[in-house]
Amino acid sequence: MARLVVVMLFVLALVGCSRTRLDHGSLVIAMPVMSGWVVCGDKRKTSNLVDPTEDEVKVFPLGPGVVAGATGLRRVIEGATLFDVVEQAKAFSSTRPFDGRDDYAEALAKQLGADFMRLVPTRIWPDVQQQEREAHSAFTVAIFWVTNAGLPRWADVNFHLVAGPRYATRSTNDTLATSNKLRPVILGNLVLIDELQHGSQPAFGEARRDPDVRRFLIAPYLWRERTAPEAETFGRHIIQLTSGRLGELQKRPSDVGPTADCLRATSSPTAARSSPR
């Protein structure tokens, strides 16, 4: 009888642990263009508990004239949602609107890290760490905006549990845009894009020779010569291509969906806030 009770308690413990759901985001590509930024993200929601769906939001407005994208861990659910990266980022921006200052990304990183550690029980952290080992961070949030001088800039936040908790931030300066070194920013699952940019597998030769792939991913990138409509068309195309052919490059099923959301950042945050409604 005692053995039966122990077995039942063990089974209940396993069931209880299995109820923690981790939703995960996979691919965001942001392209600087003459009018600012075009940011596209696929819509596939992957989870450790439920089948994939095509209704995730990975690119979102973070304020007037500011677009953000999120990859990696998206939310933690245990009965109710304990932590949602996008919602926490929006909550931060509601108390500190984006101002374009160099320390904004670091302040956002500190808050997201504090929120995660406060809201997600430590017993769940190993599951998040396991996902992180297959990516570059537990989660990433990137911010895209246009300066008052009309220059595209970006910054990102990377939160790590492995060898952490810790965070890292990066922020570009105007020189990157004025020197024509600004290129598309790609976050998440880069397996297919790495093959197109640096690989040599014959099966991907035709895709590598595609004129738009060459213009946006391979040839020298001149953002002042790229328009928002053509960037959005390419963003949707590369996400669809990644979804369709990722299975040829990785053993697990594709975590990138075929459809995308795209948003544009086309004016500086200061100008957007001061424009008449």
LOMAR-807370 format. One record per residue: residue number from 1; residue in three letters; x, y, z of N, C-alpha, C in turn. Coordinates in steps of 0.05 Angstrom, whole numbers, plus 5000, padded with zeros to 4 digits. Layout:
N
> resi  resn  n.x  n.y  n.z  ca.x  ca.y  ca.z  c.x  c.y  c.z
> NUM  Ala  X  Y  Z  X  Y  Z  X  Y  Z $
...
! end
This chain:
277
> resi  resn  n.x  n.y  n.z  ca.x  ca.y  ca.z  c.x  c.y  c.z
> 1  Met  5017  4976  5000  5000  5000  5000  5017  5025  5000 $
> 2  Ala  5038  5025  5017  5056  5048  5018  5069  5053  4992 $
> 3  Arg  5078  5030  4978  5090  5033  4952  5071  5046  4932 $
> 4  Leu  5046  5038  4933  5026  5049  4915  5023  5079  4919 $
> 5  Val  5022  5087  4944  5020  5116  4950  5044  5132  4939 $
> 6  Val  5068  5120  4943  5092  5134  4932  5091  5136  4902 $
> 7  Val  5082  5115  4889  5081  5116  4859  5060  5137  4851 $
> 8  Met  5037  5138  4864  5017  5157  4857  5027  5186  4860 $
> 9  Leu  5041  5190  4883  5052  5217  4887  5072  5225  4866 $
> 10  Phe  5089  5205  4858  5109  5210  4837  5095  5217  4811 $
> 11  Val  5074  5202  4803  5060  5208  4779  5047  5235  4780 $
> 12  Leu  5035  5242  4803  5022  5268  4805  5043  5290  4803 $
> 13  Ala  5067  5286  4814  5088  5306  4811  5096  5310  4782 $
> 14  Leu  5098  5288  4767  5105  5290  4739  5084  5305  4724 $
> 15  Val  5058  5299  4729  5036  5313  4716  5036  5342  4722 $
> 16  Gly  5042  5348  4748  5042  5376  4756  5064  5392  4741 $
> 17  Cys  5088  5379  4739  5110  5392  4725  5103  5396  4695 $
> 18  Ser  5089  5377  4683  5084  5378  4655  5063  5399  4648 $
> 19  Arg  5051  5411  4668  5031  5432  4663  5044  5459  4658 $
> 20  Thr  5069  5461  4662  5083  5486  4656  5088  5488  4626 $
> 21  Arg  5075  5508  4614  5077  5511  4585  5096  5534  4578 $
> 22  Leu  5115  5529  4560  5133  5549  4551  5128  5554  4521 $
> 23  Asp  5119  5578  4514  5115  5585  4486  5141  5598  4476 $
> 24  His  5147  5593  4451  5173  5600  4440  5169  5614  4412 $
> 25  Gly  5184  5635  4407  5184  5649  4381  5209  5644  4366 $
> 26  Ser  5208  5646  4339  5230  5636  4324  5245  5655  4305 $
> 27  Leu  5232  5672  4289  5246  5687  4269  5235  5715  4266 $
> 28  Val  5253  5734  4267  5247  5762  4262  5269  5773  4243 $
> 29  Ile  5261  5787  4222  5281  5800  4205  5273  5830  4202 $
> 30  Ala  5291  5847  4207  5287  5876  4205  5305  5888  4184 $
> 31  Met  5293  5903  4165  5308  5913  4143  5308  5944  4143 $
> 32  Pro  5331  5957  4144  5332  5986  4142  5327  5994  4113 $
> 33  Val  5310  6014  4110  5303  6024  4083  5305  6055  4083 $
> 34  Met  5301  6067  4060  5304  6096  4058  5284  6111  4076 $
> 35  Ser  5261  6099  4083  5242  6112  4100  5243  6103  4129 $
> 36  Gly  5261  6085  4136  5263  6076  4164  5269  6046  4166 $
> 37  Trp  5249  6031  4176  5252  6003  4181  5227  5988  4172 $
> 38  Val  5231  5963  4162  5209  5944  4159  5217  5920  4175 $
> 39  Val  5200  5912  4194  5206  5891  4213  5184  5869  4209 $
> 40  Cys  5193  5845  4202  5175  5823  4197  5181  5799  4216 $
> 41  Gly  5161  5786  4226  5164  5763  4243  5144  5741  4235 $
> 42  Asp  5153  5716  4235  5134  5695  4229  5114  5692  4251 $
> 43  Lys  5092  5678  4246  5070  5676  4264  5068  5649  4279 $
> 44  Arg  5087  5632  4275  5085  5605  4287  5090  5607  4317 $
> 45  Lys  5072  5595  4333  5075  5593  4361  5082  5564  4367 $
> 46  Thr  5106  5559  4378  5113  5532  4386  5113  5530  4416 $
> 47  Ser  5107  5506  4426  5104  5502  4455  5113  5474  4462 $
> 48  Asn  5121  5470  4487  5129  5444  4497  5104  5426  4503 $
> 49  Leu  5080  5438  4503  5056  5422  4510  5035  5420  4489 $
> 50  Val  5033  5439  4471  5011  5439  4452  5023  5440  4424 $
> 51  Asp  5007  5432  4404  5016  5433  4376  5020  5461  4367 $
> 52  Pro  5037  5466  4347  5042  5493  4337  5017  5505  4326 $
> 53  Thr  5014  5531  4329  4992  5546  4317  5005  5570  4302 $
> 54  Glu  4989  5583  4285  4999  5605  4269  4986  5631  4277 $
> 55  Asp  4988  5638  4303  4974  5662  4313  4991  5678  4333 $
> 56  Glu  5018  5674  4331  5035  5688  4350  5041  5716  4339 $
> 57  Val  5046  5735  4357  5054  5762  4350  5083  5766  4360 $
> 58  Lys  5101  5769  4341  5130  5772  4348  5140  5800  4341 $
> 59  Val  5126  5816  4326  5133  5843  4321  5110  5861  4331 $
> 60  Phe  5117  5883  4344  5096  5898  4357  5105  5927  4361 $
> 61  Pro  5087  5946  4362  5094  5974  4367  5102  5977  4396 $
> 62  Leu  5124  5992  4401  5133  5997  4428  5129  6027  4435 $
> 63  Gly  5114  6041  4419  5109  6069  4423  5108  6083  4396 $
> 64  Pro  5102  6108  4396  5100  6123  4370  5127  6122  4355 $
> 65  Gly  5126  6111  4331  5150  6111  4314  5170  6089  4322 $
> 66  Val  5163  6071  4339  5182  6050  4349  5169  6023  4345 $
> 67  Val  5185  6004  4333  5176  5977  4329  5195  5958  4343 $
> 68  Ala  5185  5937  4355  5201  5918  4369  5195  5890  4359 $
> 69  Gly  5215  5872  4362  5211  5844  4355  5222  5827  4377 $
> 70  Ala  5209  5803  4382  5217  5785  4403  5221  5757  4393 $
> 71  Thr  5243  5744  4401  5247  5716  4394  5256  5701  4420 $
> 72  Gly  5257  5675  4418  5263  5659  4442  5239  5654  4459 $
> 73  Leu  5242  5652  4485  5220  5648  4503  5200  5671  4500 $
> 74  Arg  5175  5664  4495  5155  5684  4493  5138  5687  4519 $
> 75  Arg  5128  5664  4529  5113  5666  4553  5115  5640  4569 $
> 76  Val  5109  5642  4595  5108  5619  4613  5080  5618  4624 $
> 77  Ile  5067  5595  4621  5040  5591  4630  5038  5568  4649 $
> 78  Glu  5026  5572  4671  5021  5550  4690  4993  5556  4702 $
> 79  Gly  4972  5546  4688  4945  5554  4695  4939  5581  4684 $
> 80  Ala  4953  5601  4694  4952  5629  4683  4979  5636  4672 $
> 81  Thr  4980  5658  4657  5005  5667  4646  5022  5680  4668 $
> 82  Leu  5045  5668  4673  5063  5679  4693  5081  5701  4683 $
> 83  Phe  5089  5698  4657  5108  5717  4646  5104  5718  4616 $
> 84  Asp  5103  5741  4604  5100  5745  4576  5120  5767  4567 $
> 85  Val  5140  5760  4552  5161  5779  4544  5150  5804  4531 $
> 86  Val  5132  5800  4512  5121  5823  4498  5105  5841  4516 $
> 87  Glu  5088  5829  4533  5071  5845  4551  5088  5859  4571 $
> 88  Gln  5109  5847  4581  5127  5860  4600  5142  5883  4587 $
> 89  Ala  5150  5880  4561  5163  5902  4547  5144  5925  4543 $
> 90  Lys  5119  5919  4536  5099  5940  4533  5093  5955  4559 $
> 91  Ala  5092  5939  4581  5088  5951  4607  5110  5970  4614 $
> 92  Phe  5135  5963  4608  5158  5980  4614  5155  6006  4597 $
> 93  Ser  5148  6003  4572  5147  6027  4555  5124  6046  4563 $
> 94  Ser  5104  6035  4576  5082  6052  4585  5090  6069  4609 $
> 95  Thr  5110  6060  4625  5120  6076  4647  5144  6093  4639 $
> 96  Arg  5160  6083  4620  5182  6099  4609  5180  6098  4579 $
> 97  Pro  5166  6117  4567  5164  6117  4537  5192  6118  4524 $
> 98  Phe  5194  6106  4501  5219  6105  4487  5229  6133  4481 $
> 99  Asp  5254  6139  4488  5265  6166  4484  5290  6166  4466 $
> 100  Gly  5298  6143  4456  5322  6142  4438  5348  6145  4452 $
> 101  Arg  5348  6146  4479  5373  6149  4493  5389  6122  4493 $
> 102  Asp  5415  6124  4495  5432  6101  4493  5427  6081  4516 $
> 103  Asp  5417  6091  4539  5413  6073  4562  5385  6061  4563 $
> 104  Tyr  5369  6065  4542  5342  6055  4543  5342  6024  4543 $
> 105  Ala  5358  6012  4525  5359  5983  4522  5368  5970  4548 $
> 106  Glu  5388  5983  4562  5397  5971  4587  5376  5973  4608 $
> 107  Ala  5361  5995  4609  5340  5997  4629  5318  5977  4623 $
> 108  Leu  5312  5972  4598  5292  5952  4591  5302  5924  4599 $
> 109  Ala  5327  5919  4594  5339  5893  4600  5337  5887  4630 $
> 110  Lys  5344  5907  4646  5343  5904  4675  5314  5898  4684 $
> 111  Gln  5295  5912  4673  5267  5908  4681  5257  5880  4672 $
> 112  Leu  5263  5872  4647  5254  5846  4638  5267  5824  4655 $
> 113  Gly  5292  5826  4661  5305  5807  4678  5293  5805  4706 $
> 114  Ala  5288  5828  4717  5276  5829  4744  5248  5817  4743 $
> 115  Asp  5232  5823  4722  5206  5812  4719  5207  5781  4717 $
> 116  Phe  5225  5771  4701  5227  5742  4698  5234  5729  4725 $
> 117  Met  5253  5739  4739  5261  5727  4764  5240  5729  4785 $
> 118  Arg  5224  5750  4784  5203  5754  4804  5178  5737  4797 $
> 119  Leu  5172  5733  4772  5147  5720  4764  5149  5691  4758 $
> 120  Val  5173  5681  4750  5177  5653  4742  5190  5638  4764 $
> 121  Pro  5177  5618  4776  5190  5603  4798  5216  5589  4788 $
> 122  Thr  5235  5587  4806  5261  5576  4799  5259  5547  4790 $
> 123  Arg  5239  5533  4799  5236  5505  4790  5231  5502  4760 $
> 124  Ile  5222  5524  4748  5217  5524  4719  5242  5532  4703 $
> 125  Trp  5261  5544  4716  5285  5555  4702  5300  5533  4686 $
> 126  Pro  5303  5509  4696  5317  5489  4680  5304  5483  4653 $
> 127  Asp  5278  5485  4651  5264  5481  4626  5271  5504  4607 $
> 128  Val  5272  5528  4617  5280  5552  4601  5309  5549  4592 $
> 129  Gln  5326  5540  4610  5355  5537  4604  5358  5516  4581 $
> 130  Gln  5342  5495  4582  5344  5475  4561  5338  5487  4534 $
> 131  Gln  5317  5504  4532  5311  5518  4507  5334  5537  4499 $
> 132  Glu  5345  5550  4519  5366  5570  4513  5390  5557  4501 $
> 133  Arg  5396  5532  4509  5420  5519  4498  5417  5513  4468 $
> 134  Glu  5393  5515  4457  5389  5511  4429  5388  5538  4414 $
> 135  Ala  5392  5560  4429  5391  5587  4417  5414  5603  4428 $
> 136  His  5413  5629  4424  5434  5646  4433  5428  5660  4459 $
> 137  Ser  5403  5658  4468  5394  5671  4493  5368  5659  4501 $
> 138  Ala  5360  5663  4526  5333  5654  4535  5312  5669  4519 $
> 139  Phe  5315  5695  4517  5298  5711  4499  5313  5736  4490 $
> 140  Thr  5304  5747  4468  5315  5771  4456  5292  5790  4449 $
> 141  Val  5296  5815  4456  5278  5837  4447  5295  5858  4433 $
> 142  Ala  5287  5864  4408  5302  5884  4393  5283  5908  4387 $
> 143  Ile  5295  5932  4386  5280  5956  4383  5291  5971  4358 $
> 144  Phe  5272  5981  4341  5280  5994  4316  5266  6021  4315 $
> 145  Trp  5282  6041  4308  5270  6068  4306  5286  6085  4287 $
> 146  Val  5277  6109  4282  5290  6128  4264  5296  6154  4280 $
> 147  Thr  5321  6164  4277  5328  6188  4291  5316  6213  4279 $
> 148  Asn  5318  6235  4293  5308  6260  4282  5322  6268  4256 $
> 149  Ala  5346  6257  4252  5361  6263  4227  5353  6243  4205 $
> 150  Gly  5334  6225  4210  5325  6206  4190  5342  6182  4187 $
> 151  Leu  5358  6175  4208  5376  6152  4206  5364  6128  4221 $
> 152  Pro  5364  6104  4209  5354  6081  4223  5374  6072  4244 $
> 153  Arg  5363  6066  4268  5379  6055  4289  5365  6031  4302 $
> 154  Trp  5381  6015  4316  5369  5992  4330  5385  5986  4355 $
> 155  Ala  5371  5972  4374  5384  5962  4398  5371  5936  4405 $
> 156  Asp  5385  5919  4421  5372  5895  4429  5380  5887  4458 $
> 157  Val  5363  5870  4469  5366  5860  4496  5367  5830  4495 $
> 158  Asn  5387  5817  4507  5389  5788  4508  5390  5780  4537 $
> 159  Phe  5371  5763  4545  5370  5753  4572  5379  5724  4573 $
> 160  His  5397  5717  4592  5409  5691  4594  5404  5679  4621 $
> 161  Leu  5396  5654  4622  5395  5639  4647  5419  5621  4649 $
> 162  Val  5429  5610  4627  5453  5594  4627  5477  5612  4635 $
> 163  Ala  5491  5603  4656  5513  5620  4667  5503  5647  4676 $
> 164  Gly  5478  5647  4685  5466  5672  4694  5450  5668  4720 $
> 165  Pro  5429  5684  4725  5416  5702  4706  5434  5727  4700 $
> 166  Arg  5433  5735  4674  5448  5758  4666  5435  5769  4640 $
> 167  Tyr  5443  5793  4633  5433  5804  4608  5456  5818  4593 $
> 168  Ala  5451  5821  4567  5470  5836  4550  5454  5854  4532 $
> 169  Thr  5465  5877  4526  5451  5896  4508  5471  5906  4487 $
> 170  Arg  5460  5913  4464  5475  5926  4443  5459  5950  4433 $
> 171  Ser  5472  5971  4424  5458  5994  4413  5475  6006  4391 $
> 172  Thr  5464  6011  4368  5479  6023  4346  5481  6053  4349 $
> 173  Asn  5499  6065  4334  5501  6094  4334  5496  6104  4305 $
> 174  Asp  5496  6130  4302  5490  6141  4276  5511  6134  4255 $
> 175  Thr  5536  6130  4264  5557  6124  4245  5552  6099  4229 $
> 176  Leu  5539  6080  4241  5533  6055  4226  5516  6060  4202 $
> 177  Ala  5497  6079  4205  5479  6085  4182  5493  6104  4162 $
> 178  Thr  5507  6124  4172  5520  6143  4154  5542  6131  4138 $
> 179  Ser  5555  6110  4149  5577  6097  4134  5568  6074  4116 $
> 180  Asn  5541  6071  4114  5530  6050  4096  5537  6022  4105 $
> 181  Lys  5543  6018  4131  5549  5991  4141  5524  5978  4154 $
> 182  Leu  5502  5992  4154  5478  5981  4166  5465  5960  4148 $
> 183  Arg  5460  5937  4159  5449  5914  4144  5424  5904  4158 $
> 184  Pro  5409  5886  4144  5386  5874  4158  5395  5860  4184 $
> 185  Val  5377  5862  4203  5381  5849  4230  5363  5825  4231 $
> 186  Ile  5375  5802  4237  5361  5776  4237  5363  5763  4264 $
> 187  Leu  5341  5756  4276  5340  5745  4303  5325  5718  4302 $
> 188  Gly  5334  5700  4319  5320  5674  4321  5334  5652  4306 $
> 189  Asn  5318  5636  4292  5329  5613  4278  5342  5621  4252 $
> 190  Leu  5369  5621  4251  5384  5631  4228  5394  5609  4210 $
> 191  Val  5385  5584  4214  5397  5562  4200  5396  5565  4170 $
> 192  Leu  5372  5571  4159  5370  5574  4130  5384  5599  4120 $
> 193  Ile  5382  5621  4134  5395  5645  4125  5425  5643  4126 $
> 194  Asp  5436  5629  4146  5465  5623  4146  5473  5607  4122 $
> 195  Glu  5456  5588  4114  5463  5571  4090  5463  5589  4065 $
> 196  Leu  5443  5607  4063  5442  5624  4039  5466  5643  4038 $
> 197  Gln  5474  5653  4061  5495  5673  4062  5523  5661  4060 $
> 198  His  5527  5638  4073  5554  5628  4076  5557  5599  4067 $
> 199  Gly  5535  5585  4062  5536  5556  4055  5542  5551  4026 $
> 200  Ser  5544  5526  4019  5550  5518  3992  5534  5493  3983 $
> 201  Gln  5514  5485  3998  5499  5461  3991  5485  5465  3964 $
> 202  Pro  5489  5447  3946  5477  5450  3919  5447  5452  3919 $
> 203  Ala  5434  5439  3938  5405  5440  3940  5394  5468  3943 $
> 204  Phe  5411  5486  3954  5402  5514  3959  5414  5534  3939 $
> 205  Gly  5426  5523  3917  5439  5540  3898  5419  5559  3884 $
> 206  Glu  5396  5549  3876  5376  5566  3863  5366  5588  3881 $
> 207  Ala  5361  5581  3906  5352  5601  3926  5373  5622  3930 $
> 208  Arg  5398  5613  3931  5421  5631  3935  5424  5651  3912 $
> 209  Arg  5416  5642  3888  5419  5659  3864  5395  5677  3860 $
> 210  Asp  5374  5674  3876  5350  5691  3873  5358  5721  3876 $
> 211  Pro  5350  5738  3857  5359  5766  3858  5353  5780  3884 $
> 212  Asp  5329  5776  3896  5323  5789  3921  5339  5779  3944 $
> 213  Val  5344  5752  3944  5362  5741  3965  5389  5754  3963 $
> 214  Arg  5399  5757  3939  5426  5769  3936  5425  5799  3945 $
> 215  Arg  5404  5813  3938  5403  5842  3944  5401  5847  3974 $
> 216  Phe  5385  5830  3988  5380  5835  4017  5399  5820  4035 $
> 217  Leu  5410  5797  4026  5426  5781  4045  5455  5777  4037 $
> 218  Ile  5462  5780  4012  5489  5772  4003  5505  5796  3993 $
> 219  Ala  5494  5811  3974  5509  5834  3962  5512  5856  3983 $
> 220  Pro  5531  5875  3978  5532  5898  3996  5505  5912  3998 $
> 221  Tyr  5497  5918  4022  5470  5928  4027  5470  5959  4029 $
> 222  Leu  5455  5972  4012  5453  6001  4012  5425  6009  4021 $
> 223  Trp  5421  6015  4046  5394  6019  4056  5380  6043  4044 $
> 224  Arg  5395  6062  4035  5382  6085  4022  5370  6079  3995 $
> 225  Glu  5377  6056  3984  5367  6047  3958  5344  6026  3961 $
> 226  Arg  5337  6020  3985  5316  6000  3989  5290  6014  3998 $
> 227  Thr  5267  6005  3987  5242  6017  3994  5227  5999  4013 $
> 228  Ala  5208  6010  4028  5192  5994  4047  5176  5973  4033 $
> 229  Pro  5162  5978  4011  5146  5957  3999  5163  5933  3990 $
> 230  Glu  5186  5938  3978  5202  5915  3969  5214  5900  3992 $
> 231  Ala  5220  5915  4014  5231  5901  4038  5210  5884  4050 $
> 232  Glu  5185  5894  4052  5164  5877  4063  5159  5852  4046 $
> 233  Thr  5159  5856  4020  5156  5832  4002  5178  5812  4007 $
> 234  Phe  5203  5821  4010  5224  5803  4015  5222  5790  4043 $
> 235  Gly  5214  5806  4063  5212  5795  4090  5192  5772  4090 $
> 236  Arg  5169  5775  4077  5149  5754  4077  5160  5730  4061 $
> 237  His  5175  5736  4039  5185  5714  4023  5206  5697  4038 $
> 238  Ile  5224  5710  4052  5245  5695  4065  5234  5679  4089 $
> 239  Ile  5213  5689  4101  5201  5674  4123  5186  5650  4112 $
> 240  Gln  5173  5653  4089  5159  5630  4077  5180  5610  4067 $
> 241  Leu  5202  5619  4055  5223  5601  4046  5235  5586  4070 $
> 242  Thr  5240  5600  4091  5252  5587  4115  5233  5565  4125 $
> 243  Ser  5207  5572  4127  5188  5553  4137  5187  5527  4120 $
> 244  Gly  5189  5531  4094  5186  5509  4076  5211  5491  4074 $
> 245  Arg  5234  5502  4079  5259  5487  4074  5276  5482  4099 $
> 246  Leu  5267  5492  4121  5283  5488  4145  5287  5459  4152 $
> 247  Gly  5267  5443  4146  5269  5414  4151  5292  5400  4137 $
> 248  Glu  5303  5413  4116  5326  5401  4102  5352  5406  4117 $
> 249  Leu  5351  5424  4136  5376  5433  4150  5377  5426  4179 $
> 250  Gln  5354  5419  4191  5354  5412  4219  5336  5388  4223 $
> 251  Lys  5342  5373  4244  5328  5348  4249  5300  5352  4260 $
> 252  Arg  5296  5372  4276  5270  5376  4288  5251  5390  4268 $
> 253  Pro  5225  5389  4272  5206  5402  4255  5210  5432  4254 $
> 254  Ser  5202  5445  4232  5206  5473  4229  5191  5489  4251 $
> 255  Asp  5206  5507  4265  5193  5524  4285  5187  5551  4273 $
> 256  Val  5189  5554  4247  5183  5579  4233  5158  5574  4216 $
> 257  Gly  5138  5591  4219  5114  5589  4203  5116  5602  4176 $
> 258  Pro  5097  5596  4158  5099  5607  4131  5088  5636  4128 $
> 259  Thr  5072  5645  4147  5061  5672  4145  5074  5691  4164 $
> 260  Ala  5071  5717  4159  5086  5737  4174  5070  5761  4180 $
> 261  Asp  5077  5775  4201  5068  5802  4207  5091  5821  4201 $
> 262  Cys  5085  5844  4189  5105  5864  4183  5096  5891  4193 $
> 263  Leu  5114  5906  4206  5108  5933  4215  5130  5951  4206 $
> 264  Arg  5124  5977  4204  5144  5996  4194  5148  6018  4215 $
> 265  Ala  5174  6026  4218  5181  6049  4234  5191  6070  4215 $
> 266  Thr  5175  6091  4212  5181  6110  4190  5185  6139  4199 $
> 267  Ser  5184  6144  4225  5189  6171  4235  5201  6169  4262 $
> 268  Ser  5215  6190  4271  5229  6189  4297  5208  6188  4319 $
> 269  Pro  5214  6176  4342  5195  6176  4364  5187  6205  4373 $
> 270  Thr  5206  6224  4372  5199  6251  4379  5179  6263  4360 $
> 271  Ala  5184  6259  4334  5166  6270  4314  5139  6256  4315 $
> 272  Ala  5139  6230  4320  5113  6216  4321  5096  6225  4344 $
> 273  Arg  5109  6230  4367  5094  6239  4391  5084  6267  4387 $
> 274  Ser  5098  6284  4372  5090  6312  4369  5071  6317  4346 $
> 275  Ser  5067  6297  4328  5051  6301  4305  5021  6302  4313 $
> 276  Pro  5005  6319  4299  4977  6321  4306  4962  6296  4300 $
> 277  Arg  4942  6289  4316  4926  6265  4312  4900  6272  4297 $
! end
